[in-house]
Amino acid sequence: MIRRLFLSGLLLLLPALAMAQPPRLSGIAPSIAGPGKTVIVTGGPFTPEVRVVFGDRLLAPSRIGERQLTFVVPQLPPGEYLLQLQAGEETSDRSLFFRIVLPQPAIHSLEPHQIDTCDLGRGVQVVVRGQDFQPGTLLLLDGAILASGRTAGDALTFAVPDLTPGLHHIQLANPDGQRSLPAALLIDSTPEIESVTTGEEAVTYYQLVISGRNFSYRTNLLVDGQQITPFSPGALADDSQQVIPYNLNPLGTDSLQYVDCRTLIYVRHPYSTQPKSLTLQIINPDGKASGVYPFTGP
């Protein structure tokens, strides 16, 4: 009878003894992360009352399983913090160290990521969007600090300086020295003919207005493969960008007038008024060429 009562009392006591056991802490992954990241804790068995002791803070897990729980790293300064588990009055026998680090910044996009040389010097603004910017984040252009402005959220803006054609690297640098992977900014100098329209007409000549991008004041025009060079009466020996009106050409030959980096005027003297098919192509001084543009005219 006494033995039976003892066993019954022991059975009633076992759940209380189980609940009184301190939670077991086996491991954490990752052990290094930034604020806001999710951490997995293994051990157990865990009860709904289990809490994470993180430094001097008591954190409620975001998810609790029998052998695994997760929590979110709090917004604390970088450094090492002692981590334990607590259930009621009991604390895990084992403690682990967790290191908070500032996350590496990242660039998601440049808007725009490609700029024509034609637009340089016009105050073109580029928006750098990414994540994990810190107060004092710097913007680097080819490794040099670039003046920038902060917009809402994780974004910086900068005015594009005068750059050489080709690829340039944009990076973010946080105050702790971490840098993002570089993003490519393309300065494109390739010319392109977008449209050709008829301009002023006279008895012996007419104008073709060539619209596009990335034209140079020393651009050459190929008409059916024949080169038409920019007309100059000698006033451009210093390579200035002075515009020479077509009517200064005393020779009555075909000529090319540079208006700006988006507009050229081709003065054509046709031998016949009958329409014919022409091909136009732009060749810049650096050798870059546009595609061939078909046109039908006298």
Rosetta blueprint (number, residue, H / E / L):
1 M L
2 I H
3 R H
4 R H
5 L H
6 F H
7 L H
8 S H
9 G H
10 L H
11 L H
12 L H
13 L H
14 L H
15 P H
16 A H
17 L H
18 A H
19 M H
20 A H
21 Q L
22 P L
23 P L
24 R L
25 L E
26 S E
27 G E
28 I E
29 A E
30 P L
31 S L
32 I E
33 A E
34 G L
35 P L
36 G L
37 K L
38 T E
39 V E
40 I E
41 V E
42 T E
43 G E
44 G L
45 P L
46 F L
47 T L
48 P L
49 E L
50 V E
51 R E
52 V E
53 V E
54 F E
55 G L
56 D L
57 R E
58 L E
59 L E
60 A L
61 P L
62 S L
63 R E
64 I E
65 G L
66 E L
67 R L
68 Q E
69 L E
70 T E
71 F E
72 V E
73 V L
74 P L
75 Q L
76 L L
77 P L
78 P L
79 G E
80 E E
81 Y E
82 L E
83 L E
84 Q E
85 L E
86 Q E
87 A E
88 G L
89 E L
90 E E
91 T E
92 S L
93 D L
94 R L
95 S L
96 L E
97 F E
98 F E
99 R E
100 I E
101 V L
102 L L
103 P L
104 Q L
105 P L
106 A E
107 I E
108 H E
109 S E
110 L E
111 E E
112 P L
113 H L
114 Q E
115 I E
116 D E
117 T H
118 C H
119 D H
120 L L
121 G L
122 R L
123 G L
124 V L
125 Q E
126 V E
127 V E
128 V E
129 R E
130 G E
131 Q E
132 D L
133 F L
134 Q L
135 P L
136 G L
137 T L
138 L E
139 L E
140 L E
141 L E
142 D L
143 G L
144 A E
145 I E
146 L E
147 A L
148 S L
149 G E
150 R E
151 T L
152 A L
153 G L
154 D L
155 A E
156 L E
157 T E
158 F E
159 A E
160 V L
161 P L
162 D L
163 L L
164 T L
165 P L
166 G E
167 L E
168 H E
169 H E
170 I E
171 Q E
172 L E
173 A E
174 N L
175 P L
176 D L
177 G L
178 Q L
179 R E
180 S L
181 L L
182 P L
183 A E
184 A E
185 L E
186 L E
187 I E
188 D E
189 S L
190 T L
191 P L
192 E E
193 I E
194 E E
195 S E
196 V E
197 T E
198 T E
199 G E
200 E E
201 E E
202 A L
203 V L
204 T L
205 Y L
206 Y E
207 Q E
208 L E
209 V E
210 I E
211 S E
212 G E
213 R E
214 N L
215 F L
216 S L
217 Y L
218 R L
219 T L
220 N E
221 L E
222 L E
223 V E
224 D L
225 G L
226 Q E
227 Q E
228 I E
229 T L
230 P E
231 F L
232 S L
233 P L
234 G L
235 A L
236 L L
237 A L
238 D L
239 D L
240 S L
241 Q L
242 Q L
243 V L
244 I L
245 P L
246 Y H
247 N H
248 L H
249 N L
250 P L
251 L L
252 G L
253 T L
254 D L
255 S E
256 L E
257 Q E
258 Y E
259 V E
260 D E
261 C L
262 R L
263 T E
264 L E
265 I E
266 Y E
267 V E
268 R E
269 H L
270 P L
271 Y L
272 S L
273 T L
274 Q L
275 P L
276 K E
277 S E
278 L E
279 T E
280 L E
281 Q E
282 I E
283 I E
284 N L
285 P L
286 D L
287 G L
288 K L
289 A E
290 S L
291 G L
292 V L
293 Y E
294 P E
295 F E
296 T E
297 G E
298 P L
